[in-house]
Amino acid sequence: MPSTRTLALLLVLLPPFAVAQDPATITRVGGSEQGFIIFQERCMTCHGRPEVEHAPPPELLRAMPAERIYEALTKGSMQVHARDLEESDIRAVAEAVSGQLLGASQAGDAAHMPNRCRADSAFDPSGRAWNGWSPDVGNSRHQNAANAGISAADIPKLKLLWAFGFPGGSSAYGQPSIVGGRVFVGSDNGYVYSLDAATGCVHWSFRGDAGVRTSVSVGPVKGHAGVEYAAFFGDVKANLYAVDARSGRLLWRQRVDEHLAARMTASPVLHDGVLYVPMSAWEEGAARAESYPCCTFRGSVSAYEVSSGRLLWKTYTIAQTPQPTRKNSAGVQLYAPAGAAVWNTPAIDPAAGALYFGTGNAYTEPAAETSDSVIALDLSTGAVRWTHQVYANDAFLVGCGAVNSENCPKKLGPDRDIPASPILVTHADGTRSLIVAARPNEVLAFDPDNGGKLRWRVQVPRNGNGRGLIWGGTTDGENAYFGLSSGGMVAVSLRDGTERWYSPIAPGSHGAVASSIEGAVLIGGLDGVIRALSTKDGSVIWQYATDREFETVNGVKARGGSITAAGAVITDGKVFATSGYSVIFGKPGNVLLAFGLDE
């Protein structure tokens, strides 16, 4: 699944980054990700069993602030159970269970920032935009010339215009959206911000229940006095929000999935008054622990009406509800089937009335037939139109290869995934293809108008480390461009998958999602460098190193780090990108950068 694949999934997906990097500066396991592993392994023995008195169930713990959990582990009733944990591990557990960063509650508020925008600033969503994960619902991640406001020839002239720091953050993993001259961006400190795209002044902040790594989509709503447009996003506790795009006032909130491990990794997609919401989870990260009742999470896609937040339908990737199977030697009940999380943003097909997405591996065996699959659903009902399993018999739990646990699948892995968002393309002759990148190193094309029939399937031979194509690519209508975790980028023909060019770029992963304009493709790297490559031959035409400290418009101490998952966005003559990713093999950072041309 998408590399961020929460927890330790990234441990499997991403390579250590090259020789030039000092190992001491790399965060091997991100704080909250490691914390969730510790919680599953050490705490679920009591907190996951209703018969244990005075042990709040996980769903109640998830509702507590990080500070309360931290105090219980350091000064309260849980101190005895945490006595052998390092301070950093205790903080990680508190942040993982709550979904919040310690100390972020006040520091992140825009009210405390010196660069507030003028009061009662109007909001007009018309004009150039990059709204959501992709500027189009087919996930091309390609900005046309009219909306880009910048050409490939201009790219080498880009300069830093301003930087904005996320207070207390360590992973700037939210991809910005640009609508109506405003930047909407989430952060791991639990806040979503609305900034002025030209100056970086802050219009408002909204604090959710947990970190926000999805992009923000903006669209019209009805039935809310004085509100014309809302901003929609999700957090890592599986909450979906709608706030007034002008003021940041909460309009509604829905819990999309009640599972303890559920989280929103991929961005919801907005189309015709409906939000389509993919759901992933952390469950496989430590479900090998025999104290954990493995496994009960199933991936899903849900549809919500935007004005009311009303659930229209929800379709699980595995139709069967997990059932008790056996108890392990610790007396813990085990369940199946489980897994097939959705780590990618669905592609919307208005012409066919369908949406398409990929799923991850199964957690239990036998592996569900819809794991590691491409699935098509009906937009109106959520009914399954067709499925195509790319990899069969892939039941996997992180860490099972090194641990002999009764929870582990007897036949482990090999840990494949469909992590990247599918791309819907129309060819010159009017035929269409759905382009899918699969881990570790394949690109496939399906015919969406013929029951998902496979058109072609090719390997990317230069991705030699086997870690895989992760977050996805971009297309300009002729080729698809994918960053590789081996450190390069490849262009393949949309017609038959033929390799057009390969660029080695630099050692280290370039698994982040790519973005493009006519003549240029942009990609961020684990080394913290944003690069622009020519779509003609893959030559690097511009690069900017973000792994440093920045003076910010909001006065927050900030620096860049690794760039993984979120991609650059291009509109109105500017390029926006976040830097910092402290999950696995990444360098922390907490900055949003805006680039443009001299006036």
C-alpha positions, 0 to 999 in steps of 0.5 A: 500500500501506499508507502505511507502505509502507515506504520512499518509498511514504509519500513518495507517499502522504502529503501535507506537513503543512499550513501550521502545521508548520515544515518544518525540523521534519519528517523528509522521509525516515525514517532506515532507509527512506532507508538502504535506498534508499542500499543498493539504489542503491549497494551491490547492484552488489557485494553482490547478485552472487555472482561478486563475491568478498569481498562478503557477500550481503545475507542475511548482512549482514541478520544483522549488528548495526547497529554492525558495519555502521556500523564497516565503513562508517566505519573498515573496508573499506567506508569508501572507498565511504561517503566521500561520505555524510553521517554521518546516511546512514551510520547510516541504511544500518547501521540499514536493513540490520540492521533495528536501531537503533544503540545500542539493544541495552542501553538498551532492556532493561527490566532497566535501568528503574527501574519494574520490576513486582513479581516473579512477577506472575501473568498471567490473560488473562481480562477486558476486552481489545483483543487484536491489530490489532482486538478482533475478527478481522473488523477492525471496530476497534470496541470494544463497551460491555462491553469499552470500560468507557467511553462517548462521554460520558466521552471529554471527561473523559479525562486522561493517566494515565502515559507510557512512553518507548521508549529510543532510538526515533524511530518509535512505530509499534507499536500496543499490545494490552491483555490480562489487565491488561497492555499488550503493545507493540513498538518500533522499537528492537527491543524488545517490552514487557509493561507494567502497564496501570494503572501502566505498570510494566514486567514484561519486555522481549524483544529481537528481531532488528529493529524491531517495528511489528506489534501483539501477539496473545496466545493459548494454547499447548501443549507448553511447560512452565510456559507457558499463553499466548504473545505473538505478533508480527513484525519488519521483517526478516520474523521471526515470534516467540512468547514466553511472555506471562508472562515474555517468554521466547522459545518459537520464531521463524520466518523468514517470507520470505527476501527481502532486502527482506521485512518485516512491516508489517501485523499477523498475526491470531490465530484458533483456534490459527493465526497468519495472517501478511501480508508486504510489502517495501521492494523498490520503494523504490529498484529503479529503480537500474540496479545493482539486479536488479529485481524478485523480491519477491512478497507472501504470506500464511502460516499458522503453528501457534501452539504449534510455529511450524510452517508450515501453508501459504504462498500468494503473491499472484503464483503465478508465480515471478519469472523472468529477463527481460532484462539492462539496459545495466549487465549486471544481470539483471532479473526478473518478475513481482513486487510485490502486497505485502500491507500490511494485516491479513487479515479472518478469516471463520470462518463461511465458512472464509476470510480476505480481504486486499488487495494493492498495485501490481505492480513489473514489467510487465505488472502481475500480475492479482492486484496492486491486488486483493482476495483470498479464501483458504481458511483451512485450505489457503490455496487461492485462493477468489476475486480481484477486481482493483480497478485493472489495469495498475498497475506502479510503482517509487518515483522512476521518474517523475523518473528515466530508468531501464531498470528502470522500467516503460515505462508507469508507475503510476498507483500505486494500492493496497489499503492498508487492512485489509478489514472484514467486516460483518453487516447487520441482515438477516443479509447480509454485506459486505466493506468495502475502502478503496482508494487514492487515494479509493474505498470498495468493498463486496463480497459474501463469500458470492457469490464477491466480487461487487461490491455498491457502489463510491463515491468519497470526493470530499473527499479532494482531494489524491489521496494517498488512504485509507491505513491503514483505518477502523472500523465500528459496524455502521451506518457505516464511518469513515475518516480522510483524508490531506487532513486530515478524516474521512468516515462512509459508510453500510455499505448503499450507501456514501452519505456520512453526514457529513464533518468537516474536522478540521484541515489535514494527514493523518489517514491513521492507522487509526481506532478506535471505541466506541458514539458516538465514533470516535478518530483520530490525525493527522500533527500529533500530535493524537489526536481523538475525533469524534461518530459522529452528526455528526463534531463533535470532542468531545475532543482531546489534543496529543502533540507535546511532551515527557513525563515517563515512568514508566520515566525515559526521555526521551520526546516525541510526534510524528506519529501515523500507521499505528497507532491508539488502542485502548480497553478497561477504561475507558482509551485507549492510543496511541503517538506518533511517526513519523519515516518520511516527512513525519512528526515523530519520537517515542518515547512510549506514552500511557495515558489514563483517568478520575479515580478 
